[in-house]
Amino acid sequence: MRKLTIGFLTLLVLIIGSYIVWWNLPLTINRSSDIKLGEKIIENIEKYQRENDLPNDNDWKILKRFGFRDKIDFLQPEYRKLDEKNFELVYVEGFDGPYLMWNSRERKWKEDYPTFEKPN
């Protein structure tokens, strides 16, 4: 009985430790597939922007061509046009942030909260 208890506790500690290590890895490791998709979308948006203006947030017809995943009620990652030259991509998961995001001002992936522009 004692060996069984020690084995169970060891397994529990290993599972909890693995979970903690996984969440503390850099974003480039534990969110690599999301970042890879995001990079492809960013490239397509910037290419479109050179020829036209940035698409609006609700222009799903154009946004789907860039490679966004269609989740029926929303696109993933979420696209937000901040102004005429800047945009951001946000992977919204759950109700609470921070979320994986990228914006064209900083040009890097990070965990943060979406940007809300001040109205003029």
Residue pairs with C-beta under 8 A, 6 or more apart in sequence:
22 30
23 30
27 35
27 100
27 109
27 110
27 111
28 35
28 109
31 91
31 100
31 109
34 77
34 91
34 100
35 100
35 109
37 67
37 69
37 77
38 77
38 89
38 91
38 102
38 109
40 67
41 66
41 67
41 68
41 77
41 79
41 89
42 89
42 102
42 104
44 65
44 66
44 67
45 54
45 55
45 66
45 79
45 87
48 54
48 55
48 62
48 66
53 84
54 81
54 84
54 85
54 87
55 62
55 63
55 79
55 81
56 81
57 79
57 80
57 81
60 75
63 75
63 79
64 70
64 75
68 75
68 76
68 77
68 79
69 75
69 76
76 91
76 92
77 89
77 90
77 91
77 92
77 100
77 101
78 89
78 90
78 91
78 92
78 114
79 87
79 88
79 89
80 87
80 88
80 89
80 90
80 114
80 115
81 87
82 88
82 103
82 104
82 105
82 115
82 117
83 117
85 104
86 103
86 104
86 105
87 103
87 104
88 101
88 102
88 103
88 104
88 114
88 115
89 101
89 102
89 103
90 99
90 100
90 101
90 114
91 99
91 100
91 101
92 99
92 114
93 99
93 100
97 111
97 112
97 113
97 114
98 111
98 112
98 113
99 111
99 112
99 113
99 114
100 109
100 110
100 111
101 109
101 110
101 111
101 112
101 114
102 108
102 109
102 110
103 115
